[in-house]
Amino acid sequence: MIADDPLALLLHAPMSDEACAHIWEFLSDLAFFFESARFAQIRRSHCAQGDHRAKTPDSPLHDPDQLELFPDNPPS
């Protein structure tokens, strides 16, 4: 029930559009700065738990359909 959860009460409390936008901006910045500061720890945790989405995708340089702008052997 919403009445038992203080966070749900806060999230469903009436607020102006401006207040909502300010809270969203704060939470977005908080998430960005936290991830920037703790990315390695977050990635290790996800990889340890078997979350394959946390692994870095293959480089686009290894994509056979991707044109190479700076090939190792430039044309002569």
N, C-alpha and C positions, 0 to 999 in steps of 0.2 A: 504494500500500500504506500502511496505517496506520503501520507501523513506520518509514517514511521521513519522516513528517510529525509534527514535534513538537507542533503544535497539536492534531492528531487524537489523539495519545497523551494529551495533557492532557485533552481532552474525554471520552475513553473511560476515563480512569483511575477506579478505584473511589473513591467518596466517599459520605459520609453524606447523608441527605436534607437535614439542616440546612446542611451545607456547600454543597450544590447550590442551596438557596434563597438563601443569602447571595451566592453568585457571581451568580445570576440577578438579584438585586436591585441589586448593584453595576453589572452590565452594563446593566441597564435605566436606572438613574440616569445612567450615563455617556453612553448614547445620547441621553437626554432633554436633558441639559445641553449636550452637543456640538451637537445640533440647534438648541437655543435660541440658542446663541452664534453659530452659523454658518449659520443658515437661509437668509439672503440669498445667500450663496455657493453653497450646495447647490442652491437653486432656479435661480440663474443657470446653473449647470453642467448641470442636468437640461434646462432650456429650450434651452440651446445645443446639446445632443445630440439635440434633437427629442423629448424625453420629454414627451408631452402630459399625463401624470398629474400633473406638477409644477405645472401651471397652476392658478390659483385657480378653483374652480368658480363658475358664475354665482351671483349672490346670490339667496337664496330670495325676495327682494322682486320679482324678475322672473319668478317662477314663477306662471303664470296660475292654477294650482290652489291657491296659497297665499293665505290670507286676510291682508289688510293690517291690522295692529293700529293703525298710526298713518298713515293716508292723508294725502297732501299737502293735499287739499281736504276737510276734515271736513264732515259733514252740517250744514246750517244749522238 
